Amino acid sequence: MDPKEIKIMIENGMSNLVVNVDGDGTHFEALIVSTEFEGKSLIERHKIVYGVLGNAMKERIHALSLKTFTPEQWESRN
């Protein structure tokens, strides 16, 4: 699976401000900034992303490391 494909799936399935995905075809890292994460725990945020990726998480993605931020959290990091 190509990192660009994962990026597109996340962008199409969520309200995002920033999505960056890197990977080697089976192991991926994603950075996502979204208003959908506001008021959500880390586990809830990951479940949102896994839900958007659907069967790809079971069949095509071996490992996915997520960094999830609200817009406010993202701004405070920079």
C-alpha positions in Angstrom: 0.0 0.0 0.0 1.3 3.5 -0.8 1.4 6.2 1.8 -0.4 8.5 -0.6 -3.4 6.1 -0.7 -3.6 6.1 3.1 -3.4 10.0 3.1 -6.3 10.2 0.6 -8.4 7.8 2.6 -7.9 9.8 5.8 -8.6 13.1 4.0 -11.8 11.8 2.4 -13.0 10.3 5.7 -12.3 13.0 8.2 -12.4 16.8 8.6 -8.7 17.4 8.5 -6.4 20.4 8.6 -3.1 18.4 8.2 -2.4 14.9 7.1 1.1 13.5 6.5 1.8 9.8 5.9 5.2 8.1 5.5 5.9 4.4 5.1 7.6 1.5 3.4 4.6 -0.3 2.0 3.6 -2.2 5.2 4.7 0.0 8.1 3.4 3.5 8.2 3.5 6.7 10.3 0.7 9.2 10.1 0.4 12.7 11.6 -3.2 14.0 11.6 -4.5 17.3 12.8 -8.3 17.4 13.0 -11.2 19.1 14.8 -12.7 15.6 15.1 -10.2 14.9 17.9 -11.4 17.7 20.2 -12.6 16.2 23.5 -11.5 12.7 22.5 -9.0 10.5 24.3 -6.0 9.0 22.5 -7.8 5.7 22.1 -10.9 7.4 20.8 -8.8 9.3 18.3 -7.1 6.1 17.0 -10.5 4.4 16.7 -11.7 7.2 14.5 -8.7 6.8 12.1 -9.0 3.0 12.1 -12.6 3.3 11.3 -11.8 5.5 8.3 -9.2 3.1 7.0 -11.6 0.2 7.5 -10.5 -3.1 5.9 -7.2 -1.7 4.9 -6.1 -1.9 8.5 -6.9 -5.6 8.5 -5.7 -6.6 5.1 -3.1 -4.1 3.7 -1.5 -2.2 6.6 0.8 -4.2 8.8 1.6 -1.4 11.3 0.4 2.2 11.7 1.9 4.7 14.1 -0.4 7.6 14.8 0.3 11.1 16.0 -3.1 12.9 16.5 -3.6 16.5 17.4 -6.5 19.0 17.7 -5.8 22.3 15.8 -5.1 24.0 19.2 -2.6 21.3 20.2 -0.9 21.5 16.9 -0.6 25.3 17.1 0.8 25.1 20.6 3.6 22.8 19.4 4.9 25.3 16.8 
